[in-house]
């Protein structure tokens, strides 16, 4: 029984003090790069939420007071095909 506890303690300590991350010789990333990747993920999630809430077809339809399919037809060019926008103009101002 005593050997089992010593073995468990050894394994726990070996894992605790084992080299990790950029301390490993085969590591391709630095700690800073890993933090940059994680930060980019958070920014991406924020941007996706902004797009979903403000720029999605559903959000545009809700804001403009039309059906979602109307927005989809405009984007596809099925309707309003004669109007070619050089720049998207979502605030109501003329380009």
N, C-alpha and C positions, 0 to 999 in steps of 0.2 A: 504493500500500500504506500509506503514511504517513497519508493522508487517512482511510482506513478505521479505523486505530487511533485517530486523533483523534476520529472520529465515535463510535466505540464508547465511548471514554473520556467524551465529552460526554454520551452517552445514560445511561451508568452514573451519572455525577455528577448529571445532571438528575433522575434518579429518586431518587437518594440524598437530595437536598436539597429535593425537592418537598414542598409542604405536605400533611399527612395528618391524618385524624381531625378533631378539633374546630377545627383551624387552617383548614379549608376553610369558605368562607362558606355553602355549602349543607348543612353538617352539621346533622343533627337531634339527635344525641346528644353528650353530653360524655364525656370519658375515664372519669369516675367511673361514669357510667351503663353504659358498655360493660363495665367491670369488675364492676359489679353483675349484669349479665346473665350474664356468664361464671360468676360465683360462684353464681348461682341454678341454673345448669345443673349444676354440681358437686353442690349440695345435692339437686337433683332426682334425680340419678343415685344418690346415697346413699340417699335415701328409697325409690326404686324397688327398690333391692337389698334394703333392710330389708323392704319389703312382700313381695317375692318369696321371701325366706328365712323370714319369720315369719308373714305374714298371708295368703298365697295359699291357695287351696283345698288344694293339695298339701301345704303346710306344716301347715295345720290338721289334715288327715287323718293325716299322719305323726305329729303330736304327740298326737292323740287315739286313735290306733291303729285307725282305720277306713279304709274305701275312699274315694277322692276323690269317687266318685259319691254316697256317703252325705252328704257335706258339701254337694254341689251340690243334692241333693234337699231338705235342710233349708233351705238358702238360698232355694230356689225356693218352698218352702212345700208341696211334695208330701208331705213327712213332717213330723211334729211341728208341724202347722199349728195345733193347739190352744194352743200355747205362743207367746205374744206377748211379745217382749222389749222393754222400754222402753229399755234400754241394753244394748249388747253386753257380755257378761261372759265374757271368754276365760280368766280366771285360776282358774275353778272356784268362785268365791265367788257367793253368791246375791245377786241385785239388791235 
